[in-house]
């Protein structure tokens, strides 16, 4: 009911804004014609944006209007599919650094934040309708042509300053653009035909007040430091230069751009809400901070039953017993120190150019080139030596090691202290003064497009063009991941040579480079020892290279020129025909270093290559049936069909079609309906995987002993679904994962992987009342149903689904349980060298359950003349009524976590009000972002009292621009104006979890977790 109240409230705001104009409409104003109903919505958005730019003195729009949702160049019928258009003005007012930041605000998009993902590579994606799968099944277009292939489409390669507008068509567009446009397309229309030089520069930073909260209280109770008070950090700087000219009587248009962006990192401990990774032991259980045994003061013990020891904090060589507690006396180290980042540093270069040459009256040659280079670095814990680095036997320590004090020798060696006898020890140590462990990520993207288009025979338009793209995504690790166990063993075997601690291996000549390692005092800082211990400097890369080739030819014509029209219509039938040839190539490589160091496995390097070629034929028709009759203003339908052949599928062809209808009984009211069906084969990314193995130290075998006590997490019936499970081991500690973790396999593909299909139905209402000029309102209902959706299940999804089998015995949950492939002892660990069993496996498969989503979209726009300026309101709201996915099989909305995954709010909206002064000299804008409340998925099955609800959230964003002499624009944007803190949700212990955030304590998808953002900008035209 509260969400419905918000809907009525926002609608009331729009109505109140409309009242003054209704009063003014009788004062001699010329009413705007509503013939716009006969235009494509994307065309209207383009024209509206052109007008705004002209009002601001800009002249950057292309003379060609790109239409989204149809290959018919000049459609007589408006699109029956809903389109959300994001203008260049909205992009500028939002203060966006990435184009992804702009789209993430749309209610139709579920945000994905790769730079907030420690292990993501920074690639920008679009997840429409929270469908999931390969990029949310959204196809990315650039000026109506594909941005790249299935593995080569990073939307952040598009500089925001270059975008004229973004059309988001969410009703399915597979018949027009291809079967992979299952939930729609995102079409970026760029500024072209540019004349002159324009420089855009901006700088922004986060301005946040760190307040006390449940995280800081918990951290303080463990003795961990917490940030409190004001902070200004996370700086972001961008500069864009665009230049262009027109030659030969404007027949040749050339333009180019260069963009540079730098963003600073934000460590977790810079925010009080993230000052430790908050854990909760079960439902309503006690809270703790995620921590590690290893600290700058060491963790040392005798393997023959000795008590773990820690060095004194004052630097003296004195041991005391290690306090492994969960209170303020603990010696454990907060895992979230400044070496972990909640927002990675990033550097991006973009460059490119466009050309258009009107060779003849019937041929225009066009082309473009784009280059992007993006680098970022994920930092993790400091250089660390962990237990087990040299195997289970640890190290042999000579009891006369001169680096030990007498007290330390007595603790470790007992009666043998001071002698040459050796004792077995193991230890863990964080070297705080050495560089942190890092993974360097790099993306290099190239895209070129070339084609020719034109009109002929008075009724026809043709367009023949192609796209080539290459995407390189690679990573490399630094030396701090790989301490040498052999070198450590030699560095601990130290004797006194003339008062100087010296390695025995140096004395006897077996290793003259050996440097003693001093672990017998806190804060050890010896660069020479560091270089010796971490002597191996691996590259350890992963490398994914994708190539994309696309050639298409389209021809569209107006048959009305030949008299082919309905007797009740003024416009003729329009048709289009097209052919397309696409080829995707994916090359994946994982080095042996990456497998052994990052994944903790001794697997050799591995590689995989996949290719896919698609051949398609398509046709489209638009038929106005009735126009401008006294009893009906407009009635028409359109349809499309596409046949696709994939060389990777045994099926001859896949059919994709659409049917759309539009009816306007009067000019002011238009009804629309669209039905789309699509089917496609698995793409090259889904079907080409690298099989590798890794270890998960946080995994708990749900069929083994419960660390919290009581019955195992999974039921006996659930465990019996797992291949190799032995009932006699149910609840046994023998299944407990070892310290280095159980094994998981990733990269597996179901050998029965087949095609998926999607059915999309949308219908809605558009109002453009003649008594209220400059006002429009639309509401659309959507239903998207997937059958056999292709999805990659990761380990977390496999575990969550299997645990859900007892309460919800679906096929997907049963299949998930079957991915627990136990060895002959019933365990999920053992031989990691390409094991045949003893692991939990990820899997790419066809989901047997039907998935999909339903809901409503609301849009409204109104321009109100005020004094010498204009007050414009734009509203975009989304109501989700069901959302069935792999992580939320029930389809319930308004929940998060347990059985759901990331929050699925029922209602989200943006409401922006913008005042623009005369001639665009001044602009002030306020945006209201709203996210409805969600509850923990746990409350659907049991009582939960703590962290059971995320309340309604409202954010307010303020922006202002001043135009100086129509040459320079100064702007300021303040997002999250009130510096609202994010919700806090801990990770729940064990596998029965509502942890949804990775290392974050807050859902990064919807909520501002960094605080208020302030950005200053300047735009200059020459």
RAGIVEN-V550346 format. One record per helix or strand of 2 or more residues. SS is the DSSP state (H for helix, E for strand). FROM is the first residue (numbers start at 1). TO is the last residue. If there is no record, write none. Layout:
# RAGIVEN-V550346
[[SS/FROM/TO] [SS/FROM/TO]]
This chain:
# RAGIVEN-V550346
[[H/2/24] [H/35/38] [H/41/55] [E/83/87] [H/88/94] [H/99/103] [H/114/116] [H/135/137] [E/139/142] [E/145/146] [H/155/157] [H/160/162] [E/163/169] [H/174/177] [E/185/190] [E/196/210] [H/214/221] [E/229/247] [E/252/263] [E/266/267] [H/268/270] [H/272/274] [E/278/280] [E/287/289] [E/291/292] [E/299/302] [E/309/311] [E/319/321] [E/333/334] [E/341/343] [E/346/360] [E/363/382] [E/384/385] [E/395/398] [H/406/416] [E/422/430] [E/436/456] [E/460/477] [H/479/481] [H/485/492] [E/494/497] [E/500/503] [H/504/507] [H/527/533] [E/542/558] [H/559/562] [E/574/590] [H/592/598] [E/606/627] [E/634/646] [E/654/666] [E/669/680] [H/684/687] [E/692/696] [H/716/719] [H/727/729] [H/733/735] [E/742/746] [E/756/767] [E/775/787] [E/790/793] [H/795/803] [H/811/817] [E/820/821] [E/839/841] [E/843/846] [E/851/866] [E/869/884] [E/895/897] [E/901/904] [E/907/916] [H/918/920] [E/922/931] [E/934/936] [H/937/940] [E/949/950] [E/953/964] [E/968/975] [E/987/988] [E/1012/1021]]
